[in-house]
Amino acid sequence: MRQTHKTIPIKSYTFKVRLEQDVFPNGKSGYFAIVPEWERRGAVAQGKTKIEALKNIQEILEMIVEEMTEKGAKVSRRVAQTSAYPMVTVSL
């Protein structure tokens, strides 16, 4: 018997993030991750490492996109590339 798989609808968004190194008030260095077009929406995060800053901005972007989707707003192509297929992005 052949098994069929149901496709789950999903939309992927890819954002260009600006990563900046900075010095925290305690003198230790860290990183800021910023999506300039959405900075006013709160798309700014920090972390002790580049990876931590990128993970933090991803969580923020997920919340912003989720909120926009719930309100029926669309994500501008100027801000993010979209795909109707699941995507994985690897940043080095």
N, C-alpha and C positions, 0 to 999 in steps of 0.2 A: 504494500500500500504506500503510495507516494504522499509525503507530508507537505502541506502547503504552509507558507509563512505569510502572515499578514504584515503589510508595511505600515509602520506607525508614522503618521504625519509629524514632521519636525521641521523647524526652520533654524538655520545656523547663521550667526552674525560674526563677522570678523572685523575687529577694530584696530586702527593704527594707534599705538600708544607711544607717547613720548616718555622716555625714562631719563631721569636726571639724578645725578649724585649730589648729595647735600650733607651738611654737617649739622647734627642735632645739638640742642642747647647743652647737652652733657659732654660735648666735644667728640663724640663718636660719629662716624660717617654712616649714612644710610641712603636710601633711594626713594624718589618720588615717581609714581607712575601717573600719567595724566592723559586724558583724551581731551585735547584742547577744545573741540567743538561742543563738548558736554561738560566743560569745567563748571559752568553755572548750575548744572543739574547735580553736581556733586561727584563727578567722575575724576576724583583725585584720591590717590592712596599712597601710603608710605610703607616702608619695610626696612628691616636691617640689611637685607640682601636684595639683589635684583629679583630673584625668584619669589621672595616673600612679597615684594611690592607688586609684582605681576599677579600673584595669586589674589592679593587684596583687591586690585583693580578689577579682576575678573568677577569677584563676588559683588562688587558695587555695580558693575555693568549688568550683571544678571538681574539685580534688583530693579535697576532703572528700566531695562527692557520689559521685565515682567509687569511693572507698573504701567508702562506705556501701552502694552498689549491689553491689559485689563481695561484701560480707558478707551481703547479703540484707536489709539494713535499709531502712526507708522514710523519706523526708523528710517531716517533719511539716508539715501545712498551716498550722500556726501560724507556721512559720519561712519557708515559701516557697509561692508560688502555682505550681501545676503545670499543664501543658497537654500533651495528646497530640500537639500540632502544633508544628512549629518556630516560634519567635517571635524577634523582634528588638526589643530595648528601646533606646530613645534617651533619654538623660538630658542635660538642659541645666542 
